[in-house]
Amino acid sequence: MGDVQDLVLHPRILTAARKAKLHRYEEVLRFSPADLERLTHLSARDVGHLVREVSEAVRHRIHAATALQLLLGDCPAELKVKFLSLGCPVLDEFLRGGVPCQGLVEISGESSAGKTQFGLQLCLTVQLPEKWGGLNAGAVYICTEDAFPSKRLAQMAQQFPTRALAPAEVTKKIRFSDQIFVEHTADKDQLSKCIQSRLPLLLERGVVKLIVIDSITALFRGEYESRETARRAKDLQSLGTQLRKVSQKYNVPVVCINQFSESDPSPGTSVVQPGDHTADGVQDGTCRAVC
């Protein structure tokens, strides 16, 4: 954020902060006033001055915009929301621009509703230049249940250049099948390890800018007994938090494909609605497309 030594403070306070190894604003704000007193050996009054100056400096660095400014795009560049096109003007208009590049997006529906097709389509469009609705990067496709549909992808990649919104001179330069990285995870621990250690290697280099997980609920379906609902919800919420952090840190969309089943709506039975399988906390900050 900023250097504490650049603040207009008494030399005594700046020296104490330097000796306590409090060099950055975030290092000061991480501690309570009482902890800062113990670390710096300053008086409560001096610590108050330090915290106040740091807080003011941080406040002036934060950019803000109204909802109308965000809608019109009349705001600082870092606040503008980017969207990943689906490659179809009708669907892009329906989703008000496409898939947002920050946050989690859930695609849910019954079996054979086209959910995987949706995910593969995004893996292709993300490779287009930003001018044509893409993000000019590859994608990671994480399979947790079925084998990766490589034959279907090959068919789509072959036909995509003729159907894409971008002109032929743009699409012919892209080798669509070569920029989709496939990962198989058999349980939630493997998925968590993949999110924390493997994905950052690609994301930090800018190689990929889309993550598709097909699916999350498959990992939680058989691992818990009926009496372990609370633990299941907690683990699912923790996984959702990890994915949100990745999305926010690298400014990439995370698309989760999930299947739901519908019970026979006879007396005494209930119908499972889209998202019922998702734990509280994972739905927060997400959007959903029901196929």
Phi and psi restraints in degrees (value plus and minus 20) as a CYANA .aco file:
   2 GLY   PHI    -194.5  -154.5
   2 GLY   PSI     148.0   188.0
   3 ASP   PHI    -118.2   -78.2
   3 ASP   PSI     107.4   147.4
   4 VAL   PHI     -80.7   -40.7
   4 VAL   PSI     -54.0   -14.0
   5 GLN   PHI     -87.6   -47.6
   5 GLN   PSI     -33.1     6.9
   6 ASP   PHI    -105.2   -65.2
   6 ASP   PSI     -27.5    12.5
   7 LEU   PHI     -97.4   -57.4
   7 LEU   PSI     133.3   173.3
   8 VAL   PHI    -106.8   -66.8
   8 VAL   PSI      70.8   110.8
   9 LEU   PHI    -156.3  -116.3
   9 LEU   PSI     143.1   183.1
  10 HIS   PHI     -80.4   -40.4
  10 HIS   PSI     118.7   158.7
  11 PRO   PHI     -73.1   -33.1
  11 PRO   PSI     -50.9   -10.9
  12 ARG   PHI     -81.9   -41.9
  12 ARG   PSI     -61.6   -21.6
  13 ILE   PHI     -90.4   -50.4
  13 ILE   PSI     -62.1   -22.1
  14 LEU   PHI     -84.8   -44.8
  14 LEU   PSI     -59.5   -19.5
  15 THR   PHI     -85.1   -45.1
  15 THR   PSI     -62.5   -22.5
  16 ALA   PHI     -84.5   -44.5
  16 ALA   PSI     -59.0   -19.0
  17 ALA   PHI     -85.5   -45.5
  17 ALA   PSI     -60.1   -20.1
  18 ARG   PHI     -86.4   -46.4
  18 ARG   PSI     -62.3   -22.3
  19 LYS   PHI     -85.0   -45.0
  19 LYS   PSI     -51.5   -11.5
  20 ALA   PHI    -103.6   -63.6
  20 ALA   PSI     -16.7    23.3
  21 LYS   PHI      41.6    81.6
  21 LYS   PSI      17.1    57.1
  22 LEU   PHI    -120.4   -80.4
  22 LEU   PSI      64.7   104.7
  23 HIS   PHI    -113.4   -73.4
  23 HIS   PSI     -54.0   -14.0
  24 ARG   PHI    -130.1   -90.1
  24 ARG   PSI     137.7   177.7
  25 TYR   PHI     -76.7   -36.7
  25 TYR   PSI     -64.2   -24.2
  26 GLU   PHI     -84.5   -44.5
  26 GLU   PSI     -47.1    -7.1
  27 GLU   PHI     -91.0   -51.0
  27 GLU   PSI     -51.1   -11.1
  28 VAL   PHI     -95.0   -55.0
  28 VAL   PSI     -65.7   -25.7
  29 LEU   PHI     -91.8   -51.8
  29 LEU   PSI     -32.2     7.8
  30 ARG   PHI     -92.0   -52.0
  30 ARG   PSI     -42.7    -2.7
  31 PHE   PHI    -126.7   -86.7
  31 PHE   PSI     134.8   174.8
  32 SER   PHI     -97.8   -57.8
  32 SER   PSI     141.9   181.9
  33 PRO   PHI     -75.8   -35.8
  33 PRO   PSI     -58.6   -18.6
  34 ALA   PHI     -84.5   -44.5
  34 ALA   PSI     -61.2   -21.2
  35 ASP   PHI     -85.9   -45.9
  35 ASP   PSI     -58.1   -18.1
  36 LEU   PHI     -84.6   -44.6
  36 LEU   PSI     -57.2   -17.2
  37 GLU   PHI     -81.6   -41.6
  37 GLU   PSI     -62.7   -22.7
  38 ARG   PHI     -88.3   -48.3
  38 ARG   PSI     -57.4   -17.4
  39 LEU   PHI     -92.6   -52.6
  39 LEU   PSI     -61.3   -21.3
  40 THR   PHI    -117.8   -77.8
  40 THR   PSI     -35.3     4.7
  41 HIS   PHI      40.7    80.7
  41 HIS   PSI       9.2    49.2
  42 LEU   PHI    -114.1   -74.1
  42 LEU   PSI     143.5   183.5
  43 SER   PHI     -94.7   -54.7
  43 SER   PSI     144.8   184.8
  44 ALA   PHI     -81.0   -41.0
  44 ALA   PSI     -54.4   -14.4
  45 ARG   PHI     -86.1   -46.1
  45 ARG   PSI     -64.9   -24.9
  46 ASP   PHI     -85.0   -45.0
  46 ASP   PSI     -60.5   -20.5
  47 VAL   PHI     -82.7   -42.7
  47 VAL   PSI     -58.5   -18.5
  48 GLY   PHI     -81.0   -41.0
  48 GLY   PSI     -62.0   -22.0
  49 HIS   PHI     -82.0   -42.0
  49 HIS   PSI     -64.1   -24.1
  50 LEU   PHI     -81.5   -41.5
  50 LEU   PSI     -69.6   -29.6
  51 VAL   PHI     -84.1   -44.1
  51 VAL   PSI     -59.3   -19.3
  52 ARG   PHI     -84.0   -44.0
  52 ARG   PSI     -65.2   -25.2
  53 GLU   PHI     -86.4   -46.4
  53 GLU   PSI     -61.1   -21.1
  54 VAL   PHI     -84.2   -44.2
  54 VAL   PSI     -63.5   -23.5
  55 SER   PHI     -82.4   -42.4
  55 SER   PSI     -61.1   -21.1
  56 GLU   PHI     -85.1   -45.1
  56 GLU   PSI     -60.8   -20.8
  57 ALA   PHI     -84.0   -44.0
  57 ALA   PSI     -60.2   -20.2
  58 VAL   PHI     -88.2   -48.2
  58 VAL   PSI     -60.4   -20.4
  59 ARG   PHI     -80.4   -40.4
  59 ARG   PSI     -58.9   -18.9
  60 HIS   PHI     -94.5   -54.5
  60 HIS   PSI     -37.0     3.0
  61 ARG   PHI    -107.2   -67.2
  61 ARG   PSI     -36.1     3.9
  62 ILE   PHI    -102.3   -62.3
  62 ILE   PSI     105.8   145.8
  63 HIS   PHI    -109.2   -69.2
  63 HIS   PSI     121.0   161.0
  64 ALA   PHI    -154.3  -114.3
  64 ALA   PSI     138.3   178.3
  65 ALA   PHI    -175.1  -135.1
  65 ALA   PSI     132.8   172.8
  66 THR   PHI     -99.6   -59.6
  66 THR   PSI     147.0   187.0
  67 ALA   PHI     -81.5   -41.5
  67 ALA   PSI     -57.5   -17.5
  68 LEU   PHI     -86.1   -46.1
  68 LEU   PSI     -61.0   -21.0
  69 GLN   PHI     -83.8   -43.8
  69 GLN   PSI     -58.8   -18.8
  70 LEU   PHI     -84.4   -44.4
  70 LEU   PSI     -61.0   -21.0
  71 LEU   PHI     -84.4   -44.4
  71 LEU   PSI     -61.3   -21.3
  72 LEU   PHI    -103.7   -63.7
  72 LEU   PSI     -29.7    10.3
  73 GLY   PHI      59.1    99.1
  73 GLY   PSI      -8.5    31.5
  74 ASP   PHI    -110.7   -70.7
  74 ASP   PSI      48.0    88.0
  75 CYS   PHI    -174.8  -134.8
  75 CYS   PSI     146.7   186.7
  76 PRO   PHI     -75.0   -35.0
  76 PRO   PSI     131.9   171.9
  77 ALA   PHI     -78.5   -38.5
  77 ALA   PSI     -57.1   -17.1
  78 GLU   PHI     -90.2   -50.2
  78 GLU   PSI     -35.0     5.0
  79 LEU   PHI    -115.9   -75.9
  79 LEU   PSI     -31.6     8.4
  80 LYS   PHI     -92.0   -52.0
  80 LYS   PSI     114.7   154.7
  81 VAL   PHI    -109.4   -69.4
  81 VAL   PSI     101.9   141.9
  82 LYS   PHI    -107.0   -67.0
  82 LYS   PSI     133.9   173.9
  83 PHE   PHI    -149.0  -109.0
  83 PHE   PSI     124.8   164.8
  84 LEU   PHI    -118.9   -78.9
  84 LEU   PSI     101.8   141.8
  85 SER   PHI     -89.5   -49.5
  85 SER   PSI     129.9   169.9
  86 LEU   PHI    -109.9   -69.9
  86 LEU   PSI     -21.2    18.8
  87 GLY   PHI      61.6   101.6
  87 GLY   PSI     -11.3    28.7
  88 CYS   PHI    -155.5  -115.5
  88 CYS   PSI      95.9   135.9
  89 PRO   PHI     -77.2   -37.2
  89 PRO   PSI     -54.6   -14.6
  90 VAL   PHI     -86.1   -46.1
  90 VAL   PSI     -67.1   -27.1
  91 LEU   PHI     -88.6   -48.6
  91 LEU   PSI     -58.0   -18.0
  92 ASP   PHI     -81.6   -41.6
  92 ASP   PSI     -61.2   -21.2
  93 GLU   PHI     -87.4   -47.4
  93 GLU   PSI     -59.3   -19.3
  94 PHE   PHI     -83.2   -43.2
  94 PHE   PSI     -56.9   -16.9
  95 LEU   PHI    -113.0   -73.0
  95 LEU   PSI      -8.7    31.3
  96 ARG   PHI      38.9    78.9
  96 ARG   PSI      25.9    65.9
  97 GLY   PHI     102.4   142.4
  97 GLY   PSI     -38.4     1.6
  98 GLY   PHI     100.1   140.1
  98 GLY   PSI    -173.1  -133.1
  99 VAL   PHI    -110.0   -70.0
  99 VAL   PSI     101.6   141.6
 100 PRO   PHI     -82.9   -42.9
 100 PRO   PSI     124.7   164.7
 101 CYS   PHI    -105.4   -65.4
 101 CYS   PSI     -13.2    26.8
 102 GLN   PHI    -156.7  -116.7
 102 GLN   PSI     111.8   151.8
 103 GLY   PHI      90.2   130.2
 103 GLY   PSI     158.4   198.4
 104 LEU   PHI    -121.9   -81.9
 104 LEU   PSI     119.2   159.2
 105 VAL   PHI    -141.6  -101.6
 105 VAL   PSI     104.9   144.9
 106 GLU   PHI    -124.4   -84.4
 106 GLU   PSI     107.5   147.5
 107 ILE   PHI    -127.9   -87.9
 107 ILE   PSI      91.7   131.7
 108 SER   PHI    -145.7  -105.7
 108 SER   PSI     130.8   170.8
 109 GLY   PHI     155.8   195.8
 109 GLY   PSI     156.4   196.4
 110 GLU   PHI     -94.5   -54.5
 110 GLU   PSI     150.9   190.9
 111 SER   PHI     -79.7   -39.7
 111 SER   PSI     119.0   159.0
 112 SER   PHI      46.2    86.2
 112 SER   PSI       6.2    46.2
 113 ALA   PHI    -107.3   -67.3
 113 ALA   PSI     -28.2    11.8
 114 GLY   PHI      82.5   122.5
 114 GLY   PSI      -2.9    37.1
 115 LYS   PHI     -86.6   -46.6
 115 LYS   PSI     -66.5   -26.5
 116 THR   PHI     -84.7   -44.7
 116 THR   PSI     -57.3   -17.3
 117 GLN   PHI     -79.4   -39.4
 117 GLN   PSI     -60.9   -20.9
 118 PHE   PHI     -79.1   -39.1
 118 PHE   PSI     -67.8   -27.8
 119 GLY   PHI     -84.9   -44.9
 119 GLY   PSI     -61.5   -21.5
 120 LEU   PHI     -85.7   -45.7
 120 LEU   PSI     -57.3   -17.3
 121 GLN   PHI     -81.2   -41.2
 121 GLN   PSI     -61.4   -21.4
 122 LEU   PHI     -85.0   -45.0
 122 LEU   PSI     -56.4   -16.4
 123 CYS   PHI     -83.0   -43.0
 123 CYS   PSI     -46.3    -6.3
 124 LEU   PHI    -105.6   -65.6
 124 LEU   PSI     -65.7   -25.7
 125 THR   PHI     -87.6   -47.6
 125 THR   PSI     -48.1    -8.1
 126 VAL   PHI     -83.7   -43.7
 126 VAL   PSI     -40.9    -0.9
 127 GLN   PHI    -102.2   -62.2
 127 GLN   PSI     -31.1     8.9
 128 LEU   PHI     -93.1   -53.1
 128 LEU   PSI     136.1   176.1
 129 PRO   PHI     -80.9   -40.9
 129 PRO   PSI     136.1   176.1
 130 GLU   PHI     -79.0   -39.0
 130 GLU   PSI     -51.9   -11.9
 131 LYS   PHI     -78.7   -38.7
 131 LYS   PSI     -47.7    -7.7
 132 TRP   PHI    -130.2   -90.2
 132 TRP   PSI       3.8    43.8
 133 GLY   PHI      73.2   113.2
 133 GLY   PSI     -22.8    17.2
 134 GLY   PHI    -115.6   -75.6
 134 GLY   PSI    -188.4  -148.4
 135 LEU   PHI    -143.9  -103.9
 135 LEU   PSI     -11.2    28.8
 136 ASN   PHI      37.2    77.2
 136 ASN   PSI      23.2    63.2
 137 ALA   PHI    -176.4  -136.4
 137 ALA   PSI     155.8   195.8
 138 GLY   PHI    -110.5   -70.5
 138 GLY   PSI    -186.6  -146.6
 139 ALA   PHI    -160.8  -120.8
 139 ALA   PSI     135.7   175.7
 140 VAL   PHI    -131.7   -91.7
 140 VAL   PSI     106.7   146.7
 141 TYR   PHI    -134.5   -94.5
 141 TYR   PSI      92.9   132.9
 142 ILE   PHI    -122.1   -82.1
 142 ILE   PSI      97.3   137.3
 143 CYS   PHI    -119.0   -79.0
 143 CYS   PSI     113.8   153.8
 144 THR   PHI    -138.1   -98.1
 144 THR   PSI     -32.4     7.6
 145 GLU   PHI    -149.6  -109.6
 145 GLU   PSI     -87.7   -47.7
 146 ASP   PHI    -113.7   -73.7
 146 ASP   PSI     144.9   184.9
 147 ALA   PHI     -88.4   -48.4
 147 ALA   PSI     131.6   171.6
 148 PHE   PHI     -83.9   -43.9
 148 PHE   PSI     112.3   152.3
 149 PRO   PHI     -97.1   -57.1
 149 PRO   PSI      50.7    90.7
 150 SER   PHI     -85.5   -45.5
 150 SER   PSI     -56.5   -16.5
 151 LYS   PHI     -85.8   -45.8
 151 LYS   PSI     -62.1   -22.1
 152 ARG   PHI     -85.0   -45.0
 152 ARG   PSI     -60.0   -20.0
 153 LEU   PHI     -82.6   -42.6
 153 LEU   PSI     -62.3   -22.3
 154 ALA   PHI     -80.4   -40.4
 154 ALA   PSI     -60.2   -20.2
 155 GLN   PHI     -85.1   -45.1
 155 GLN   PSI     -64.7   -24.7
 156 MET   PHI     -86.7   -46.7
 156 MET   PSI     -60.5   -20.5
 157 ALA   PHI     -84.9   -44.9
 157 ALA   PSI     -53.1   -13.1
 158 GLN   PHI     -90.2   -50.2
 158 GLN   PSI     -57.2   -17.2
 159 GLN   PHI    -109.1   -69.1
 159 GLN   PSI     -39.3     0.7
 160 PHE   PHI     -78.4   -38.4
 160 PHE   PSI     -64.3   -24.3
 161 PRO   PHI     -76.2   -36.2
 161 PRO   PSI     -50.1   -10.1
 162 THR   PHI    -103.8   -63.8
 162 THR   PSI     -36.0     4.0
 163 ARG   PHI    -130.3   -90.3
 163 ARG   PSI     -31.4     8.6
 164 ALA   PHI     -87.8   -47.8
 164 ALA   PSI     137.5   177.5
 165 LEU   PHI     -91.6   -51.6
 165 LEU   PSI     -43.7    -3.7
 166 ALA   PHI     -98.1   -58.1
 166 ALA   PSI     131.0   171.0
 167 PRO   PHI     -88.1   -48.1
 167 PRO   PSI     143.4   183.4
 168 ALA   PHI     -81.4   -41.4
 168 ALA   PSI     -55.6   -15.6
 169 GLU   PHI     -86.1   -46.1
 169 GLU   PSI     -39.7     0.3
 170 VAL   PHI    -106.9   -66.9
 170 VAL   PSI     -68.8   -28.8
 171 THR   PHI     -89.0   -49.0
 171 THR   PSI     -49.5    -9.5
 172 LYS   PHI     -89.6   -49.6
 172 LYS   PSI     -35.7     4.3
 173 LYS   PHI    -107.4   -67.4
 173 LYS   PSI     -28.8    11.2
 174 ILE   PHI    -123.5   -83.5
 174 ILE   PSI     109.4   149.4
 175 ARG   PHI    -116.9   -76.9
 175 ARG   PSI      68.4   108.4
 176 PHE   PHI     -79.2   -39.2
 176 PHE   PSI     -59.2   -19.2
 177 SER   PHI     -91.8   -51.8
 177 SER   PSI     -39.0     1.0
 178 ASP   PHI    -105.3   -65.3
 178 ASP   PSI     -27.8    12.2
 179 GLN   PHI    -134.9   -94.9
 179 GLN   PSI       1.8    41.8
 180 ILE   PHI    -135.5   -95.5
 180 ILE   PSI      93.4   133.4
 181 PHE   PHI    -115.7   -75.7
 181 PHE   PSI     107.0   147.0
 182 VAL   PHI    -127.6   -87.6
 182 VAL   PSI     113.3   153.3
 183 GLU   PHI    -149.5  -109.5
 183 GLU   PSI     118.6   158.6
 184 HIS   PHI    -133.8   -93.8
 184 HIS   PSI     106.1   146.1
 185 THR   PHI    -145.7  -105.7
 185 THR   PSI     110.0   150.0
 186 ALA   PHI    -112.9   -72.9
 186 ALA   PSI     -38.5     1.5
 187 ASP   PHI    -168.6  -128.6
 187 ASP   PSI     153.8   193.8
 188 LYS   PHI     -87.5   -47.5
 188 LYS   PSI     -49.0    -9.0
 189 ASP   PHI     -87.8   -47.8
 189 ASP   PSI     -60.7   -20.7
 190 GLN   PHI     -85.1   -45.1
 190 GLN   PSI     -59.0   -19.0
 191 LEU   PHI     -84.7   -44.7
 191 LEU   PSI     -63.2   -23.2
 192 SER   PHI     -82.4   -42.4
 192 SER   PSI     -60.9   -20.9
 193 LYS   PHI     -84.7   -44.7
 193 LYS   PSI     -59.3   -19.3
 194 CYS   PHI     -82.9   -42.9
 194 CYS   PSI     -63.0   -23.0
 195 ILE   PHI     -85.5   -45.5
 195 ILE   PSI     -60.3   -20.3
 196 GLN   PHI    -103.1   -63.1
 196 GLN   PSI     -50.4   -10.4
 197 SER   PHI    -138.3   -98.3
 197 SER   PSI     -59.0   -19.0
 198 ARG   PHI    -105.7   -65.7
 198 ARG   PSI     -65.4   -25.4
 199 LEU   PHI     -78.7   -38.7
 199 LEU   PSI     -64.4   -24.4
 200 PRO   PHI     -76.9   -36.9
 200 PRO   PSI     -49.6    -9.6
 201 LEU   PHI     -81.5   -41.5
 201 LEU   PSI     -57.4   -17.4
 202 LEU   PHI    -104.0   -64.0
 202 LEU   PSI     -59.0   -19.0
 203 LEU   PHI     -87.4   -47.4
 203 LEU   PSI     -59.9   -19.9
 204 GLU   PHI     -87.4   -47.4
 204 GLU   PSI     -46.4    -6.4
 205 ARG   PHI    -109.1   -69.1
 205 ARG   PSI     -23.4    16.6
 206 GLY   PHI      52.7    92.7
 206 GLY   PSI      -3.4    36.6
 207 VAL   PHI     -90.8   -50.8
 207 VAL   PSI     -57.8   -17.8
 208 VAL   PHI    -146.0  -106.0
 208 VAL   PSI     129.5   169.5
 209 LYS   PHI    -158.5  -118.5
 209 LYS   PSI       6.6    46.6
 210 LEU   PHI    -172.8  -132.8
 210 LEU   PSI     115.6   155.6
 211 ILE   PHI    -142.8  -102.8
 211 ILE   PSI     104.8   144.8
 212 VAL   PHI    -138.8   -98.8
 212 VAL   PSI     107.7   147.7
 213 ILE   PHI    -138.0   -98.0
 213 ILE   PSI     102.4   142.4
 214 ASP   PHI    -151.0  -111.0
 214 ASP   PSI      71.0   111.0
 215 SER   PHI    -152.4  -112.4
 215 SER   PSI     150.2   190.2
 216 ILE   PHI    -101.5   -61.5
 216 ILE   PSI     -64.5   -24.5
 217 THR   PHI     -84.2   -44.2
 217 THR   PSI     -44.5    -4.5
 218 ALA   PHI     -81.2   -41.2
 218 ALA   PSI     -52.1   -12.1
 219 LEU   PHI     -93.7   -53.7
 219 LEU   PSI     -43.6    -3.6
 220 PHE   PHI    -121.1   -81.1
 220 PHE   PSI     -25.3    14.7
 221 ARG   PHI     -88.0   -48.0
 221 ARG   PSI     -62.9   -22.9
 222 GLY   PHI    -133.6   -93.6
 222 GLY   PSI     -17.0    23.0
 223 GLU   PHI    -106.1   -66.1
 223 GLU   PSI     -32.1     7.9
 224 TYR   PHI    -145.1  -105.1
 224 TYR   PSI     125.6   165.6
 225 GLU   PHI    -103.6   -63.6
 225 GLU   PSI     147.9   187.9
 226 SER   PHI     -81.5   -41.5
 226 SER   PSI     -49.6    -9.6
 227 ARG   PHI    -103.8   -63.8
 227 ARG   PSI     -21.7    18.3
 228 GLU   PHI    -121.6   -81.6
 228 GLU   PSI      10.8    50.8
 229 THR   PHI     -79.6   -39.6
 229 THR   PSI     -61.7   -21.7
 230 ALA   PHI     -84.8   -44.8
 230 ALA   PSI     -63.3   -23.3
 231 ARG   PHI     -86.9   -46.9
 231 ARG   PSI     -58.5   -18.5
 232 ARG   PHI     -81.6   -41.6
 232 ARG   PSI     -65.1   -25.1
 233 ALA   PHI     -83.6   -43.6
 233 ALA   PSI     -59.4   -19.4
 234 LYS   PHI     -85.4   -45.4
 234 LYS   PSI     -63.8   -23.8
 235 ASP   PHI     -85.9   -45.9
 235 ASP   PSI     -58.9   -18.9
 236 LEU   PHI     -87.6   -47.6
 236 LEU   PSI     -58.3   -18.3
 237 GLN   PHI     -85.1   -45.1
 237 GLN   PSI     -60.0   -20.0
 238 SER   PHI     -82.9   -42.9
 238 SER   PSI     -61.0   -21.0
 239 LEU   PHI     -85.7   -45.7
 239 LEU   PSI     -61.0   -21.0
 240 GLY   PHI     -81.9   -41.9
 240 GLY   PSI     -58.0   -18.0
 241 THR   PHI     -84.4   -44.4
 241 THR   PSI     -62.0   -22.0
 242 GLN   PHI     -79.4   -39.4
 242 GLN   PSI     -64.2   -24.2
 243 LEU   PHI     -87.1   -47.1
 243 LEU   PSI     -59.2   -19.2
 244 ARG   PHI     -84.0   -44.0
 244 ARG   PSI     -59.9   -19.9
 245 LYS   PHI     -83.4   -43.4
 245 LYS   PSI     -61.6   -21.6
 246 VAL   PHI     -82.5   -42.5
 246 VAL   PSI     -64.2   -24.2
 247 SER   PHI     -82.4   -42.4
 247 SER   PSI     -63.6   -23.6
 248 GLN   PHI     -91.8   -51.8
 248 GLN   PSI     -58.4   -18.4
 249 LYS   PHI     -88.2   -48.2
 249 LYS   PSI     -61.5   -21.5
 250 TYR   PHI    -124.9   -84.9
 250 TYR   PSI     -20.6    19.4
 251 ASN   PHI      36.8    76.8
 251 ASN   PSI      30.8    70.8
 252 VAL   PHI    -147.2  -107.2
 252 VAL   PSI     126.4   166.4
 253 PRO   PHI     -96.7   -56.7
 253 PRO   PSI     121.3   161.3
 254 VAL   PHI    -135.7   -95.7
 254 VAL   PSI      95.9   135.9
 255 VAL   PHI    -127.2   -87.2
 255 VAL   PSI     101.7   141.7
 256 CYS   PHI    -129.0   -89.0
 256 CYS   PSI     102.2   142.2
 257 ILE   PHI    -119.0   -79.0
 257 ILE   PSI     104.2   144.2
 258 ASN   PHI    -153.8  -113.8
 258 ASN   PSI     127.2   167.2
 259 GLN   PHI    -129.3   -89.3
 259 GLN   PSI     117.8   157.8
 260 PHE   PHI    -144.8  -104.8
 260 PHE   PSI     133.9   173.9
 261 SER   PHI    -135.3   -95.3
 261 SER   PSI     130.2   170.2
 262 GLU   PHI    -130.0   -90.0
 262 GLU   PSI     105.5   145.5
 263 SER   PHI     -98.0   -58.0
 263 SER   PSI     141.5   181.5
 264 ASP   PHI     -87.7   -47.7
 264 ASP   PSI      95.2   135.2
 265 PRO   PHI     -94.2   -54.2
 265 PRO   PSI      34.9    74.9
 266 SER   PHI    -111.3   -71.3
 266 SER   PSI     146.3   186.3
 267 PRO   PHI     -75.4   -35.4
 267 PRO   PSI     114.9   154.9
 268 GLY   PHI      68.5   108.5
 268 GLY   PSI     -23.0    17.0
 269 THR   PHI    -136.4   -96.4
 269 THR   PSI     141.5   181.5
 270 SER   PHI    -141.6  -101.6
 270 SER   PSI     135.0   175.0
 271 VAL   PHI    -119.2   -79.2
 271 VAL   PSI     108.0   148.0
 272 VAL   PHI     -98.3   -58.3
 272 VAL   PSI     102.8   142.8
 273 GLN   PHI    -115.1   -75.1
 273 GLN   PSI     138.9   178.9
 274 PRO   PHI     -74.6   -34.6
 274 PRO   PSI     109.2   149.2
 275 GLY   PHI      73.0   113.0
 275 GLY   PSI     -27.7    12.3
 276 ASP   PHI     -82.9   -42.9
 276 ASP   PSI     -46.2    -6.2
 277 HIS   PHI    -101.0   -61.0
 277 HIS   PSI     -24.9    15.1
 278 THR   PHI    -115.2   -75.2
 278 THR   PSI     111.8   151.8
 279 ALA   PHI     -93.3   -53.3
 279 ALA   PSI     133.4   173.4
 280 ASP   PHI     -78.8   -38.8
 280 ASP   PSI     117.5   157.5
 281 GLY   PHI      84.7   124.7
 281 GLY   PSI     -53.3   -13.3
 282 VAL   PHI    -101.7   -61.7
 282 VAL   PSI     -50.4   -10.4
 283 GLN   PHI     -92.9   -52.9
 283 GLN   PSI     -46.3    -6.3
 284 ASP   PHI     -81.2   -41.2
 284 ASP   PSI     111.5   151.5
 285 GLY   PHI      54.7    94.7
 285 GLY   PSI      -0.6    39.4
 286 THR   PHI    -138.3   -98.3
 286 THR   PSI     144.7   184.7
 287 CYS   PHI    -147.2  -107.2
 287 CYS   PSI     141.3   181.3
 288 ARG   PHI    -154.5  -114.5
 288 ARG   PSI     115.8   155.8
 289 ALA   PHI    -136.9   -96.9
 289 ALA   PSI      99.0   139.0
 290 VAL   PHI    -118.2   -78.2
 290 VAL   PSI      99.4   139.4
